[in-house]
């Protein structure tokens, strides 16, 4: 078994961090790429909720038991998990799911297209992880509605610095835990404006914060069920619901319909042309049941159409 690691320095023994509230070590029986499987959960290199430290990843999360900080390392095929905070045990035991233990690629046939087949051969260890936490995925998804990625990530960092609690345990400096729904509802309008958040996204966040307890998936809540629940909340549409279940459930089929760039990535990679959302879904139809898996592969090895105009400039809502 081989494991791809995001090592930036020569391997060294894992530091001893005493006092962890949860510790576990195990040797997975599947191949995984620690960077690739966790990348969809990181919002920029400066994300206060996820940081890399050499070949270790630190991540904060909310849990039903309270906040937690998790540190994951993998050396020689062995994964070591350490967690701190009230939710340490809940988060620590969820790590295998984060790394793709529940992902089942059975029935996926990459050979329907030459490019998909080639990327799949180069990245046989790509897995879709699941977190089981709607709140952690829903807040950043709302912030990313109808704005540039740069702008959304800036607001995400500002929100966590403004209202997030310091990460439990010996986390890297500056790490924060996503504020609770109650804390988010307490943020005054002028603070939201200082973060650079417009009124439409702010209202959507307040709506989801008011019903957040009902949106966390239980044992019987599958991806379609959660998407239907999410779309009953004002301000939450098809795109946002898809972004959430891709992370909470590791859903291999749900595609972000309505994404500004995705349709062009799929169209250019699979057909050599730009397309609309319906055309994108038509191109992905041969992989029904694994359409999001194909999208993830195209993010790794696909291509976008050549740029023929200036990039969209971020809107500075703090000056409005």
Residue pairs with C-beta under 8 A, 6 or more apart in sequence:
1 28
1 29
1 31
1 77
2 31
2 77
2 125
3 31
3 32
3 33
3 34
3 74
3 77
3 125
4 32
4 33
4 34
4 35
4 36
4 125
5 34
5 35
5 55
5 74
5 75
6 34
6 35
6 52
6 55
6 57
7 54
7 55
8 52
8 54
8 55
9 54
9 55
11 55
11 75
12 54
14 56
14 73
14 75
14 80
17 71
17 82
17 169
17 170
19 84
19 169
20 82
20 83
20 84
20 88
20 169
21 83
21 84
21 85
21 88
21 89
21 169
22 81
22 82
22 83
22 84
22 88
22 89
22 91
22 92
22 93
23 80
23 81
23 82
23 83
23 92
24 80
24 81
24 92
24 93
24 95
25 78
25 79
25 80
25 81
26 78
26 79
26 96
27 77
27 78
27 79
28 77
28 79
28 96
28 99
28 101
30 100
30 101
30 127
31 124
31 125
32 99
32 100
32 125
32 127
33 123
33 125
33 126
33 127
34 55
34 57
34 72
34 74
34 99
36 123
36 125
36 126
36 127
36 300
37 98
37 99
37 100
37 126
37 127
37 128
37 129
38 50
38 57
38 59
38 98
38 99
38 129
40 129
40 246
40 247
40 296
41 50
41 59
41 129
41 131
41 137
41 247
42 50
43 49
43 50
43 140
43 152
43 153
43 156
43 157
44 153
44 156
44 157
46 153
46 157
47 153
47 156
47 157
48 60
48 157
48 160
48 161
48 164
48 174
48 175
48 176
49 59
49 60
49 61
49 136
49 160
49 164
49 175
49 176
49 177
49 178
50 57
50 58
50 59
50 60
51 57
51 58
51 171
51 172
51 175
52 58
53 172
55 73
55 74
55 75
56 71
56 72
56 73
57 71
57 72
57 73
58 69
58 70
58 71
58 167
58 171
58 172
58 175
59 69
59 70
59 71
59 72
60 67
60 68
60 69
60 70
60 167
60 168
60 171
60 175
60 176
60 177
60 178
61 67
61 68
61 70
61 87
61 91
61 131
61 133
61 136
61 177
61 178
62 68
62 87
62 133
62 135
62 136
62 177
62 178
62 180
63 86
63 87
63 90
63 91
63 133
64 87
64 90
64 216
65 86
65 87
65 89
65 90
66 85
66 86
66 87
67 85
67 86
67 87
67 165
67 167
67 168
67 177
68 83
68 84
68 85
68 86
68 87
68 88
68 90
68 91
68 92
68 168
68 177
69 83
69 84
69 85
69 88
69 167
69 168
69 169
69 171
69 175
69 177
70 81
70 82
70 83
70 88
70 91
70 92
70 95
71 81
71 82
71 83
71 169
71 171
72 79
72 80
72 81
72 95
72 98
72 99
73 79
73 80
74 80
79 95
79 99
81 92
81 95
82 92
83 89
83 91
83 92
83 169
84 168
84 169
84 170
84 171
85 91
85 167
85 168
85 169
86 168
88 168
94 131
94 132
96 102
97 129
97 130
97 131
97 132
97 250
98 129
98 130
98 131
99 127
99 129
100 127
100 128
100 129
100 250
102 130
102 250
103 127
103 128
103 129
103 130
103 250
103 252
104 252
105 252
105 290
105 293
107 289
107 290
108 252
108 287
108 289
108 290
108 293
109 286
109 287
110 116
110 117
110 119
110 120
110 121
110 294
110 297
111 117
112 286
112 287
113 270
113 286
115 269
115 270
115 298
115 301
115 302
116 270
116 287
116 294
116 297
116 298
118 301
119 297
119 298
119 300
119 301
119 302
120 126
120 297
122 300
122 301
123 297
123 300
123 301
126 293
126 296
126 297
126 300
128 246
128 250
128 251
128 252
128 292
128 293
128 296
129 247
129 250
130 247
130 248
130 249
130 250
131 137
131 247
131 248
132 217
132 248
133 216
133 248
134 212
134 215
134 216
134 217
134 226
134 230
134 244
134 248
135 178
135 181
135 212
135 215
135 216
136 178
136 247
137 243
137 244
137 246
137 247
137 248
138 208
138 212
138 215
138 230
138 236
138 240
138 244
139 159
139 178
139 184
139 205
139 208
140 152
140 156
141 240
141 243
141 244
142 201
142 204
142 205
142 208
142 235
142 236
142 240
143 152
143 155
143 156
143 159
143 197
143 201
143 205
144 152
144 243
145 200
145 201
145 204
145 235
145 239
145 240
146 200
147 201
147 314
147 315
148 312
148 313
148 314
150 314
151 196
151 314
151 315
154 196
154 314
155 195
155 196
155 197
158 194
158 195
158 196
159 179
159 195
159 197
160 176
160 177
160 178
160 179
161 176
162 187
162 191
162 194
162 195
163 179
163 183
163 184
163 187
163 191
164 176
164 177
164 178
164 179
165 176
165 177
165 179
166 175
166 176
166 177
167 175
167 176
167 177
168 177
179 187
181 208
181 209
181 210
181 212
181 213
182 209
184 205
184 206
184 209
185 206
185 209
185 210
189 202
192 202
193 317
193 318
194 318
195 318
196 316
196 317
196 318
197 205
197 317
198 315
198 317
198 320
200 235
201 235
203 234
203 235
204 233
204 234
204 235
204 236
205 235
207 233
207 234
207 235
207 236
208 215
208 233
208 235
208 236
211 233
214 229
215 226
215 229
215 230
215 233
217 226
217 248
217 249
221 229
222 249
223 245
223 249
223 251
223 253
223 254
226 241
226 244
226 245
226 248
226 249
227 238
227 241
227 242
227 244
227 245
227 254
230 236
230 240
230 241
230 244
231 237
231 238
231 241
237 258
238 257
238 258
239 256
239 257
239 258
239 259
242 254
242 255
242 256
242 257
243 256
245 251
245 254
246 254
246 256
246 292
251 292
252 289
252 290
252 291
252 292
252 293
253 288
253 289
253 290
253 291
253 292
253 293
254 291
254 292
255 262
255 280
255 281
255 284
255 291
255 292
255 295
256 262
256 295
257 277
257 280
257 281
258 277
261 304
262 280
262 295
263 274
263 275
263 276
263 277
263 279
263 280
264 274
264 275
264 304
264 305
265 295
265 298
265 299
265 302
265 303
265 304
266 275
266 280
266 283
266 284
266 295
266 298
266 302
267 273
267 274
267 275
267 279
267 280
267 283
267 305
268 274
268 302
268 303
268 304
268 305
269 298
269 302
269 303
270 283
270 284
270 298
271 283
274 305
275 283
281 291
284 291
284 294
284 295
285 291
287 293
287 294
